[in-house]
């Protein structure tokens, strides 16, 4: 219950910076950030991504440098995504199982460099490895088959865990893959490897720059609406999250973030599990476009959106702005 004017003046606590800080309900710190990084082949390589201004692909040695930077900034986790060379992509995505693929090389190099001072989260899906750009195996009709894909994803997850991954993040949206991966991790000596499930991943128009970054955009045949969620659906997201928790997910993700704050809030209210949002490539690109056009301030837009994610219920946020945000937060 609130009082009445003038006994109650809500502006009193807003009058000075120290007071606003004292009464602030939602806080963002560098420990809330996960930094997505793109791995490419070679040595000493940095490849700027045209559709993601300020973001680059890095060879493994560059990824190690970024990992050390993350530790110095207080960022607790990096998320890895490989840009697999075209000649290593195939219809069945076999390179995902190679223990010396780009993902596994980067995991081992990070762990050798910084040990457990930094968590390594790895993407599990086949789109960086397939010649058709889909997240799973495709039958003769072009349909992405479920159960056969899950079997391949299980091998991919174990391969990454063997290399030293701390968190497996299945982004494929196949039915039943969380249980299958959880059981495989248990049986292969990885009981403490976490699963962060892309539980509510929508068939969004905001993913374009990401697909450029991992080299699958120009390869994609068709769309992903047969397995990613319809943006119109909210109740279905609750079912997806419930299933993934029951199957063994330690945390869940909503992707994209900003257009789905209602989903984040509903998940937080209903489930006792950590929730993460992915501030996806299209969201990042829009902030950069606003800055370039002189119609918005990058820092102000970024921090307002990060606060919105936390206010909606997120435990943390995957964002390409992680190092920039950490520097702002660190003063």
SULBELDA-V993147 format. One record per backbone hydrogen bond with DSSP energy under -1.0 kcal/mol. CO is the residue of the C=O (numbers start at 1). NH is the residue of the N-H. Records with the same first field share a line. If there is no record, write none. Layout:
CO: NH + NH
//
This chain:
4: 8
9: 12
11: 14
12: 15
16: 20
17: 21
18: 22
19: 23
29: 32
30: 33
32: 317
34: 319
35: 79
37: 81
38: 58
39: 83
45: 59
47: 57
49: 52
52: 55
55: 49
57: 47
58: 40
59: 63
60: 64
61: 65
62: 66
63: 67
64: 68
65: 69
66: 70
67: 71
68: 72
69: 73
70: 75
76: 119
77: 35
78: 121
79: 37
80: 123
81: 39
85: 88
86: 89
90: 131
93: 96
94: 97
95: 98
98: 101
101: 105
102: 106
103: 107
104: 108
105: 109
106: 110
107: 111
108: 112
109: 113
110: 114
111: 115
114: 117
119: 78
120: 166 + 167
121: 80
122: 169
124: 171
126: 129 + 130
129: 90
132: 221
135: 126
137: 145
139: 142
143: 139
146: 150
147: 151
148: 152
149: 153
150: 154
151: 155
152: 156
153: 157
154: 158
155: 159
156: 160
157: 161
158: 162
159: 163
160: 165
166: 194
167: 122
168: 196
169: 124
170: 198
174: 177
176: 180
177: 181
178: 182
179: 183
180: 184
181: 185
182: 186
183: 187
184: 188
185: 190
186: 189
190: 193
194: 168
195: 250 + 251
197: 199 + 253
200: 255
201: 229
202: 204
206: 282
207: 211
208: 212
209: 213
210: 214
211: 216 + 217
216: 220
224: 227 + 228
229: 203
230: 233
234: 238
235: 239
236: 240
237: 241
238: 242
239: 243
240: 244
241: 245
242: 246
243: 247
244: 249
245: 248
251: 197
252: 276
253: 200
254: 278
255: 202
257: 260
260: 264
261: 265
262: 266
263: 267
264: 268
265: 269
266: 270
267: 271
271: 273
274: 252
275: 315
276: 254
277: 318
278: 280
280: 284
281: 285
282: 286
283: 287
284: 288
285: 289
286: 290
287: 291
288: 292
289: 293
290: 295
297: 301
298: 302
299: 303
300: 304
301: 305
302: 306
303: 307
304: 308
305: 309
306: 310
307: 311
308: 312
309: 314
316: 277
317: 34
318: 279
319: 322
321: 325
322: 326
323: 327
324: 328
325: 329
326: 330
//
